Amino acid sequence: MIIEDEYIRLIFGLKLKQIRTKKNLSLFGLAKLTGLSKSYLNEIEKGKKYPKTDKIAILSDSLEVPYDHLVSLKLDKNLAPIGEILQSKILKEIPLDLFGIKENNLIDIVANAPAKVNAFISTIIKISQNYNLTRESFFLASLRSYQEAHNNYFEEIEDHVEKFAKSYQIDLTQQITSVDLEEILIEEFNYKIDTDELAKHKDLIDLRSIFIPKKGILLLSKEISEAQKTFIYAKEIAYNFLKIENRLYTFPWIKFESFDQVLNNFIASYFAGALIIPKQKLSEQLEELFNKEDWNPIRLHKIIKSYNCSDETFYQRLTNILPKVFNIKNLFFLRFTYKEGSTKYRLSKELHITQQQSPHANRNQEHYCRRWISLKTIQKFINSDQKKSSSGIQISSYENSNNEYLVLSSANKDPFKKDIYRSISIGMLLAPHLKRKVNFLKEDTFEKALVGVTCESCTVKDCSERVASPWILEKKSRYKSIEKTVNDIMTSYQ
């Protein structure tokens, strides 16, 4: 493996700073001792410059450390974890500036408190290994943190949508169709649309589209719905209108090569959702819905059907609009998938705005609470004759917590995967602010359910929906009992 010059510079800088700090030397002191300028030494420690041989010899003599030790890439034990991260290039793949962090600042933090910080980094690495977290999972978790940090609302993308609509004379008050967008792709961006090729390849049955950049050809599955086609076209327009080049070429994605591709995929998807479900129109519809004194699910259904979109696209769009326009920020978005006949549900997508609300994806193969409306709507759909979707709403009251959430959920069949069902849910914390905003949110308006997180960690007794024993709680209880007995024994000898 060819080791990059930048890595060599960073390692040398870290070692120099560590040695200087151990000897209680300031940069000014080291400059006086070596005759090298303070600014030059500072640039070396920050990994910006690598000294020539004669300068390394001066540093070696002045600091009384072997020359070979200074130039060796082998790090001391307490700096080894940061070496792993630098060599893995993870700091390069994630644009730290999105989170207001500079790489050199992060390295400075590590260098200034190596033992504790590196112990923390080492722990994170071990957790990632134990839970088999993939590179893609890490990227997606980083993206989710980025979304949550901005309350999942991005004004710049919203502005781009309005500029696009104005430039191409798209009426955002009217439902947008695939025909509207296909014409723009073909006439403006020289696309060719092929709906035959994908059907020739059985192993591509899960793919809805592939874009071939050199030919400008968009391969589309014949199985997609009108809403899916419109969303795919809107994403392609986003890539072109925003001049995004480092992008993914399949939908859904197969793998990410870099964090930039993850971020750009999100930007294009956000643009597509904002184009298909315009901010102003949806805001006015929600305002009218919230002002109603009673709850009627048909009203929400009509709002969703006024857009050419899937339930998932609509619920995702709510996570943009509710925090920004209505200041409803304590909310979560969940997507569960379920294979018919299985005993497990998988949380395949999640987003938490402001608070880290339960549930979260778990890697311990625990069983999610069957009392959630998210899971109930899936079973409702399976047991019904409906062909499109089933929906539900409930107030979820979490055990051992004062928090309650109003949760809306919709479930349907995955059109591309055999015997796979999925549900989309959005939950809003029942805070005073929400009750003031939503007039129909009155006592006893909705079914209330006491819920846990997983069966294995749930204290609810006599639960008819339970599918696994609460062994995690039982284990904690045993340890607590042992601890009490030990304490009693120790007290008796005092």
C-alpha positions in Angstrom: 0.0 0.0 0.0 1.3 3.4 -0.9 1.2 5.7 2.2 0.1 9.2 1.4 2.4 12.1 2.1 -0.4 13.8 4.1 -0.6 10.8 6.5 3.2 10.9 7.0 3.0 14.7 7.8 0.2 14.2 10.2 1.9 11.4 12.1 5.2 13.3 12.3 3.3 16.4 13.6 1.4 14.4 16.2 4.6 12.7 17.5 6.5 16.0 17.6 3.7 17.7 19.6 3.5 14.7 22.0 7.2 14.8 22.7 7.3 18.5 23.1 4.3 18.4 25.5 5.9 15.6 27.6 9.0 17.8 28.0 6.9 20.8 29.1 8.1 22.8 26.2 6.0 25.6 24.6 6.3 26.2 20.8 8.2 29.3 21.7 10.5 27.3 23.9 11.1 24.6 21.2 11.9 27.4 18.7 14.5 28.9 21.1 16.0 25.4 21.7 16.2 24.5 18.0 16.7 27.8 16.3 13.7 27.0 14.0 10.9 29.5 13.8 7.8 29.1 15.9 5.5 29.4 12.9 7.5 26.7 11.0 7.2 24.3 14.0 3.5 25.1 14.3 2.9 24.1 10.7 4.9 20.9 11.2 2.7 20.0 14.2 -0.4 20.6 12.3 0.7 18.3 9.5 1.0 21.1 7.0 4.8 20.7 6.5 7.3 17.8 6.7 10.8 18.9 7.7 13.9 18.2 5.6 16.5 15.7 6.9 18.7 18.4 8.5 15.8 19.9 10.4 14.8 16.5 11.7 18.3 16.0 12.9 18.1 19.3 14.8 14.8 18.3 16.4 16.2 14.9 17.3 19.3 16.3 19.0 17.4 19.1 20.8 14.6 16.9 22.1 17.0 14.0 22.9 15.0 11.4 21.0 16.4 9.0 18.3 16.1 10.2 14.7 14.6 6.8 13.7 11.9 7.2 16.4 10.9 10.6 15.0 10.5 9.5 11.4 8.9 6.1 12.2 5.3 5.8 11.4 4.8 3.6 14.4 2.8 5.4 17.0 2.9 5.2 20.8 0.1 3.1 22.3 -2.0 6.1 23.4 -1.8 7.6 19.8 -2.5 4.3 18.0 -6.3 4.8 17.6 -5.9 8.2 15.9 -3.4 6.6 13.6 -6.0 4.0 12.6 -8.5 6.7 11.8 -6.0 8.7 9.8 -4.9 5.7 7.8 -8.6 4.6 7.2 -9.2 8.0 5.5 -12.5 8.3 7.3 -11.8 12.0 8.1 -11.4 12.6 4.4 -14.6 10.8 3.4 -16.8 12.7 5.8 -16.9 16.5 5.3 -16.3 17.6 8.9 -17.0 21.2 7.9 -20.7 20.3 7.7 -20.6 19.9 11.4 -18.4 23.0 12.0 -15.3 20.9 12.6 -11.9 21.2 11.0 -9.7 18.2 10.7 -6.7 19.9 12.2 -8.8 21.0 15.2 -9.9 17.4 15.8 -6.3 16.2 15.6 -5.3 19.0 18.1 -8.0 17.8 20.5 -6.6 14.2 20.3 -3.0 15.4 20.7 -3.8 17.5 23.8 -5.6 14.7 25.6 -4.3 11.5 24.0 -5.0 8.9 26.6 -8.7 9.8 27.3 -9.7 10.8 23.8 -8.0 7.9 22.2 -9.6 5.5 24.7 -12.9 7.0 23.5 -12.0 6.6 19.8 -10.8 3.1 20.4 -14.1 2.3 22.1 -16.1 3.6 19.1 -14.0 1.5 16.7 -14.6 -1.6 18.8 -18.3 -1.0 19.0 -18.4 -0.6 15.3 -16.6 -3.8 14.8 -18.7 -5.8 17.3 -21.9 -4.6 15.6 -20.6 -5.1 12.1 -21.3 -1.5 11.2 -20.5 -1.1 7.5 -19.0 1.9 5.8 -22.4 2.7 4.3 -24.0 2.5 7.8 -21.5 4.9 9.2 -22.1 7.4 6.3 -25.9 7.1 6.7 -25.6 7.7 10.4 -23.4 10.8 9.7 -26.0 12.1 7.3 -28.8 11.5 9.8 -26.9 13.5 12.4 -26.5 16.3 9.8 -30.2 16.3 9.1 -31.1 16.4 12.7 -28.7 19.2 13.4 -30.6 21.3 10.9 -34.1 20.1 12.0 -34.2 18.5 8.6 -35.0 21.7 6.8 -32.7 23.2 4.2 -33.7 26.7 3.0 -31.1 26.7 0.1 -32.7 23.6 -1.5 -36.2 25.0 -1.0 -35.0 28.2 -2.9 -33.5 26.1 -5.7 -36.9 24.4 -6.2 -38.7 27.7 -6.5 -36.0 29.0 -9.0 -36.4 25.8 -11.0 -40.2 26.1 -11.1 -40.0 29.7 -12.2 -37.4 29.0 -14.8 -39.3 26.1 -16.4 -42.8 27.5 -15.8 -43.9 24.7 -13.4 -47.1 25.6 -11.5 -46.4 24.5 -8.0 -50.1 24.9 -7.1 -51.0 22.0 -9.4 -50.2 18.3 -9.2 -46.9 17.6 -10.9 -46.8 14.5 -13.2 -44.0 12.4 -14.7 -45.0 13.8 -18.2 -44.2 17.3 -17.0 -40.7 16.3 -15.9 -39.9 13.8 -18.6 -40.3 16.6 -21.2 -37.8 18.7 -19.4 -35.3 15.8 -19.0 -35.5 15.1 -22.7 -35.7 18.6 -24.2 -33.4 20.4 -21.7 -30.9 17.8 -20.5 -30.9 15.5 -23.6 -32.0 12.4 -21.7 -33.1 9.2 -23.5 -35.7 7.1 -21.6 -35.5 3.3 -21.9 -38.2 1.1 -20.3 -37.2 -2.2 -21.8 -33.6 -2.9 -20.8 -34.0 -3.6 -17.1 -36.7 -6.2 -17.7 -34.1 -8.3 -19.6 -32.0 -8.8 -16.4 -33.6 -10.9 -13.7 -31.0 -10.0 -11.1 -32.0 -6.4 -11.4 -35.6 -6.9 -10.3 -35.1 -4.7 -7.2 -33.8 -1.7 -9.2 -36.2 1.0 -10.3 -33.7 2.9 -12.4 -30.1 3.2 -13.7 -28.6 6.3 -15.3 -25.8 5.8 -17.8 -24.0 9.2 -17.9 -21.9 8.7 -21.0 -25.0 8.0 -23.1 -27.5 10.1 -21.2 -29.8 7.1 -21.0 -32.1 6.6 -18.1 -33.2 2.9 -17.7 -36.6 2.6 -16.0 -38.3 -0.4 -14.6 -41.7 -1.1 -16.1 -43.0 -2.0 -12.7 -42.8 1.4 -11.1 -45.9 3.5 -10.3 -46.6 6.9 -11.6 -45.5 8.4 -8.3 -42.2 6.5 -8.3 -41.5 7.6 -11.9 -42.2 11.2 -11.0 -39.8 11.0 -8.0 -37.1 9.5 -10.1 -37.5 12.2 -12.8 -37.4 14.9 -10.1 -34.1 13.5 -8.7 -32.6 13.4 -12.1 -33.6 17.0 -12.6 -32.0 17.9 -9.3 -28.7 16.4 -10.3 -28.7 18.4 -13.5 -30.2 21.7 -12.3 -27.9 21.8 -9.2 -25.0 20.6 -11.4 -24.2 17.7 -9.1 -21.6 15.4 -10.7 -20.5 13.1 -7.8 -23.7 11.1 -7.7 -25.2 7.7 -7.5 -26.5 6.1 -10.7 -28.9 3.5 -9.4 -32.2 3.8 -7.5 -32.3 2.4 -4.9 -28.6 2.7 -4.3 -26.3 -0.4 -4.4 -23.3 1.1 -2.6 -21.7 4.5 -1.7 -18.2 5.3 -2.8 -17.9 8.4 -0.6 -19.8 10.5 1.9 -20.2 13.2 -0.9 -22.4 10.7 -2.8 -24.5 10.1 0.3 -24.9 13.8 0.8 -25.7 14.5 -2.8 -28.2 11.7 -2.9 -29.9 13.3 0.0 -29.9 16.7 -1.6 -31.4 15.3 -4.8 -34.1 13.5 -2.9 -34.9 16.5 -0.8 -35.2 18.6 -4.0 -37.5 16.0 -5.5 -39.7 15.9 -2.4 -39.9 19.7 -2.3 -40.8 19.9 -6.0 -43.5 17.3 -5.8 -44.9 18.5 -2.5 -44.3 22.3 -2.5 -43.8 24.0 0.9 -46.4 26.8 0.6 -49.2 24.5 -0.6 -48.6 21.8 2.0 -48.3 24.5 4.8 -51.7 25.9 3.9 -53.3 22.4 3.8 -51.8 21.5 7.2 -52.9 24.8 8.7 -56.5 24.1 7.6 -56.3 20.5 8.9 -54.9 21.6 12.3 -57.7 24.2 12.7 -60.4 21.6 12.5 -62.1 20.8 15.8 -62.5 17.1 15.1 -60.3 14.4 13.6 -61.3 12.8 10.3 -58.7 10.6 8.6 -60.3 11.3 5.3 -59.0 14.8 5.4 -55.4 13.7 5.7 -55.9 11.1 3.0 -57.2 13.8 0.6 -54.1 16.0 1.3 -51.8 13.1 0.5 -53.8 12.2 -2.7 -53.5 15.8 -3.8 -49.9 15.1 -4.6 -48.4 12.6 -7.0 -46.3 10.9 -4.3 -46.0 7.8 -2.2 -46.9 7.7 1.5 -43.2 7.6 2.3 -42.4 10.7 0.3 -45.3 12.6 2.0 -44.3 11.6 5.5 -40.7 12.5 4.8 -41.8 15.9 3.6 -43.7 16.4 6.9 -40.4 16.1 8.7 -39.2 19.2 6.7 -42.3 21.3 7.1 -43.5 20.6 10.6 -40.3 21.8 12.4 -39.9 24.9 10.2 -43.4 26.2 9.6 -45.2 25.0 12.7 -42.3 24.8 15.1 -43.1 21.1 15.8 -39.6 19.9 16.3 -39.9 17.0 18.8 -40.8 14.4 16.2 -39.5 11.1 14.7 -39.8 9.3 11.4 -39.6 5.5 11.1 -39.7 3.0 8.3 -40.2 -0.7 9.3 -40.0 -3.7 7.0 -41.4 -7.1 7.6 -41.1 -10.4 5.7 -44.4 -12.4 5.9 -44.1 -15.3 8.3 -41.1 -13.9 10.1 -41.0 -13.1 13.8 -38.9 -10.0 13.4 -39.5 -6.5 12.2 -36.6 -4.4 10.9 -36.3 -0.7 11.5 -34.7 0.2 8.1 -34.9 4.0 8.3 -35.1 6.5 11.2 -34.9 10.2 11.9 -35.2 12.0 15.2 -35.6 15.8 15.4 -34.5 17.6 18.6 -35.0 14.6 21.0 -33.6 11.1 20.7 -37.0 9.5 20.8 -37.4 5.7 21.0 -37.2 3.5 19.1 -33.8 3.2 17.5 -32.5 0.4 15.3 -31.0 -2.3 17.5 -28.3 -4.8 16.5 -29.1 -7.3 19.2 -31.9 -9.1 17.4 -34.4 -7.9 20.0 -38.1 -7.9 19.2 -39.7 -4.5 18.8 -42.9 -3.8 20.8 -46.0 -5.2 19.0 -48.1 -2.4 20.6 -46.7 0.2 18.2 -49.1 1.4 15.5 -46.1 1.1 13.1 -46.3 -2.7 13.4 -50.0 -2.9 13.8 -50.6 -1.2 10.4 -48.5 -3.8 8.7 -50.5 -6.7 10.2 -53.7 -4.8 9.4 -52.6 -4.5 5.8 -51.7 -8.2 5.6 -55.0 -9.3 7.1 -57.1 -7.0 4.9 -58.2 -7.1 1.3 -56.7 -3.7 0.6 -54.4 -3.4 -2.3 -53.0 0.1 -1.7 -52.3 0.8 2.0 -53.7 0.7 5.5 -53.3 3.5 8.0 -53.6 4.0 11.7 -53.1 6.6 14.5 -52.6 6.2 18.2 -51.1 8.0 21.2 -48.1 6.0 22.4 -47.4 6.3 26.1 -43.9 5.0 26.9 -43.4 2.9 30.0 -41.2 4.5 32.7 -41.5 7.8 30.9 -43.8 10.9 31.0 -43.5 11.2 27.2 -46.4 10.5 24.9 -46.4 10.7 21.2 -49.2 11.2 18.6 -48.1 8.6 15.9 -49.5 8.4 12.4 -48.7 5.3 10.4 -49.3 3.9 6.9 -48.4 0.4 5.6 -48.3 -1.3 2.2 -46.6 -4.0 0.3 -43.2 -3.5 -1.2 -43.8 -3.6 -4.9 -40.3 -4.9 -5.7 -39.7 -7.5 -3.1 -41.8 -10.7 -2.7 -43.6 -11.1 0.7 -42.1 -7.9 2.1 -44.3 -5.3 3.8 -43.4 -1.9 5.1 -44.8 0.9 7.3 -44.0 4.6 7.4 -44.7 6.4 10.7 -44.3 9.9 12.0 -44.6 10.6 15.8 -45.0 14.0 17.5 -44.4 14.7 21.2 -47.6 15.6 23.0 -46.2 18.8 24.3 -48.3 21.9 25.2 -47.1 23.6 22.0 -48.5 20.7 19.8 -51.8 20.8 21.6 -52.1 24.6 21.0 -51.3 24.1 17.3 -53.6 21.1 16.7 -57.3 21.9 17.6 -58.6 18.3 17.2 -56.0 17.0 19.7 -58.3 16.5 22.6 -58.6 14.0 25.5 -59.9 10.6 24.3 -59.8 11.6 20.6 -57.4 8.8 19.8 -56.7 5.3 21.1 -53.9 5.4 23.7 -51.5 2.5 24.1 -48.8 1.8 26.8 -45.8 0.8 24.8 -42.3 -0.5 25.4 -39.2 -0.5 23.2 -38.4 -4.2 22.8 -40.0 -7.2 24.5 -36.6 -8.1 26.0 -36.4 -4.7 27.9 -40.1 -4.1 28.7 -41.6 -4.0 32.2 -45.3 -4.2 31.0 -46.9 -7.1 32.7 -49.5 -9.5 31.3 -48.9 -8.2 27.8 -50.8 -10.3 25.3 -48.6 -9.0 22.4 -45.3 -10.0 24.0 -43.3 -12.4 21.8 -40.1 -12.7 24.0 -39.4 -12.8 27.7 -37.9 -9.6 29.3 -34.6 -11.3 29.9 -32.6 -8.1 29.8 -34.7 -6.7 32.7 -34.4 -10.1 34.5 -30.7 -10.0 34.1 -30.5 -6.5 35.6 -32.8 -7.6 38.4 -30.5 -10.5 39.3 -27.4 -8.2 39.3 -29.3 -5.7 41.5 -30.3 -8.5 44.0 -26.6 -9.7 44.1 -25.4 -6.1 44.7 -27.9 -5.7 47.6 -26.8 -8.9 49.2 -23.1 -8.0 48.9 -23.8 -4.6 50.4 -25.7 -6.2 53.3 -22.8 -8.5 54.0 -20.3 -5.7 53.9 -22.5 -3.6 56.2 -22.8 -6.4 58.7 -19.0 -6.5 59.1 -18.7 -2.8 59.9 
